[in-house]
């Protein structure tokens, strides 16, 4: 289980779902939860960004995943 705390954002992952500030979001099939980042109040996991309650593959998320 990974846990990250950054300002007001708390992320806990167990491999099948991510809990962000008490709200559970399921992982997409390709996500493993190995690379978690919180930058400027945005959550990035394995090259996906959480936008409006849904995981989206974005260029910025891919950048944070690779570097």
C-alpha positions in Angstrom: 0.0 0.0 0.0 1.4 3.4 -1.0 0.5 6.6 0.8 1.3 10.1 -0.3 0.3 13.3 1.6 0.8 16.7 0.0 -0.9 19.8 1.4 -4.6 18.8 1.5 -4.4 15.8 -0.7 -4.1 12.3 0.7 -3.6 9.4 -1.7 -3.7 5.8 -0.6 -3.4 2.9 -3.1 -3.7 -0.8 -2.7 -3.3 -2.0 -6.3 -7.0 -2.0 -7.3 -8.2 1.4 -6.3 -7.0 4.8 -5.2 -8.4 6.7 -2.3 -8.0 10.4 -2.7 -9.3 12.6 0.1 -11.7 9.9 1.2 -13.2 9.3 -2.3 -12.4 5.9 -4.0 -11.5 5.8 -7.6 -11.0 2.5 -9.4 -7.8 1.9 -11.3 -7.9 1.5 -15.0 -6.8 -2.0 -16.2 -3.3 -0.8 -17.3 -2.6 1.0 -14.0 -0.5 -0.8 -11.4 0.0 2.1 -8.9 3.8 2.0 -9.0 4.4 5.6 -9.9 2.3 8.1 -7.8 2.8 11.9 -8.0 1.0 14.9 -6.6 2.1 18.1 -8.3 0.3 21.5 -7.8 -2.7 19.8 -6.4 -3.1 17.3 -9.2 -2.9 13.5 -8.9 -0.9 11.5 -11.4 -0.7 7.7 -11.3 1.2 5.6 -13.9 0.9 8.1 -16.6 -2.8 9.0 -16.0 -4.1 12.2 -14.5 -7.3 12.5 -12.4 -9.5 15.1 -14.2 -13.1 15.7 -13.1 -13.3 12.3 -11.3 -12.0 10.3 -14.3 -8.6 9.0 -15.2 -7.3 10.6 -18.4 -4.1 9.8 -20.3 -2.4 13.2 -20.8 1.0 14.3 -22.1 1.8 15.9 -18.8 1.0 12.7 -16.9 3.1 10.7 -19.3 6.0 13.2 -18.7 5.8 12.8 -14.9 5.6 9.0 -15.3 8.8 8.9 -17.4 10.8 11.5 -15.5 
